[in-house]
Every structure is written in structure tokens, then in C-alpha cells.
Amino acid sequence: MFLKKARKPQTNSKAIVSLDAKHFEEKLLFEHITHALGVAQVGFINVLENLYHRSLAPLQKYQLKNLLDSERQELTIFSYLMQFSAACEPNVVKHEIFNLEEMIQQILDYLSPYQVEQSCAFHLNYSAEAPKAILFDQGRTCFILLKIMTLLLRSALDGNVTIHISQVKEKTRKCKNLRPKASLVIIFNSEGKEIKNNYFNELVFDFCEDYNNALTANSLTILRRFITELNADIQFCVLSSNNEKTNNNNEIKQEANQKKNGCQFKLSLPVVIDATDRSFLSNNEETQGEVRC
């Protein structure tokens, strides 16, 4: 999406949602959260609570408690997403566990595309073939999205936030058939202001604190586990003011070599963290200026 000369996927639906945080009232947000609680999620939490009170091994009880805590917080993800579609009602969730793809499609049905030029983007691209039978994976997906949305609302008090949700079908090398994928791109409209350098670090810190209560794990390990579960690519991209995506190899390598702290994504091309604990600059499926964090 942000790569020069990248192969354009065949898109079957896409939309961008814009939220002006200047006119956003926190009171209305929490009223909507209360209104949009899903019956299915409440039922799932009741099941977890019943399991928790059974005679379980200490490790099982510990793991179940972490999942239960995250599911309780996950309830609010409905309202965070439903804000962007007034036509969505809580009962559309029916009696299913939160279905991210279904929610995306509902949002797409009521939104229209809008082009943002000068922006900073956090790109989450997950495979539609990710395991859905495991409740834990779905719960973590919702919880991570909730974290992202929370940080967005917290960070956008002095500017605009644009969220780009799309569903695409792409051809893989091994399979000639179209393979469905979905992506969520969160874009900060900079309006000439410098994006805070600690945004991604703050997001990673929340992963460390909340992802399975993994207090001893480093940020890259947390992201690697998240990527592995969802078969996802995470990209953080800063577009130049004139919306040009230059491809100067020497410049990129020099910029990468000057990075001391790692993972502070002040780069002109997308940075990808993959499942092998590496972060690197990506350009048309070629790795350039690899940076270990």
C-alpha cells in the first residue's frame, strides 16, 4: 500500500473513517460503550468465570485468569468500532463470538473512501486464514485492536485521526486463486506537526504489560507472538510532506545504520517486524538496511 512499485492487489471493498478528535466528547464515548455491549461477549465471559471456579491446576487457572481479564476489556471494542458506523446496532453481532471480518464488512457497507495525503500510519495486515477455532486468538485480536484504538483517542486530542479499513484479494506465488486478506491502517493527519516519537514505544509497552501479562518479555518478543498467531505483518510508515515515496538505497542504509535504539520508526519507507524477531526496511519484497532491535 505504501511501497513504491508495489504490485496493486485486487480490492473488493475499502473505506476510510475520519474522526475529528477536537470535537470528540468523552462522555458520549462511554455512553456508546455502555449501549453497545455485546450479549455474546457477556455470555463468553460467564463461561470463563464458571471454568475459573472449577478445580484447575495453578497454571491453568493463571492462564484462564489472563484470558478472562482480557475478555472483560474486550467488550468495549464493539463501541470503539461501532462509532464509525451509525447504522451498526449491537444485535448484529447475534450470538457469535466477536467476528472481526464481519464487523469490518459492516463498517465498509456504510462508509465512503477518502484520500489522505500528509500522514503517518500504523498498518496491521492480518490473514483471513488465521485460526478462528481458537477463542484465545480471537480474544487477543480484539484486545490488541482495543489498545490501538485507545491510544489513538488519547494521542489525537490536538489533531485528526483517520482509520482505513480494507479487504483485498491477492494472488500468491504458490496458488493461482485469489486469497482473501484484510487490513486495518490507522493514519495520523499530522497537519504540519511532528508526530511524537514515543507513540510506537508506548504501544509496545502496552503489549508488554497486557499481552498475557508477559512482564518479563521484551517488546519484540511480544510483537513476534502476536504476528505468529495472526499471520500478520505490522508496518509503520511516515509519508513525506509531498507524498513522495523515494527509493534511495544509500540514504536508507545510512539512516538504518544511524538507528541506535531500534524500533523508533522515523523512516521514509515501511518498516516490518517479522516472526523472526527482526525489523527491516521493506521495498517491493526486498530487504534493505536490516536493523536488529
Helices and strands as residue ranges (DSSP letters): E 10-20, G 21-23, H 26-35, H 39-52, H 58-74, H 77-82, G 90-93, H 100-109, E 119-127, H 135-155, E 160-171, E 178-189, H 199-210, H 219-230, E 233-238, H 249-257, E 271-273, E 279-283, E 286-291
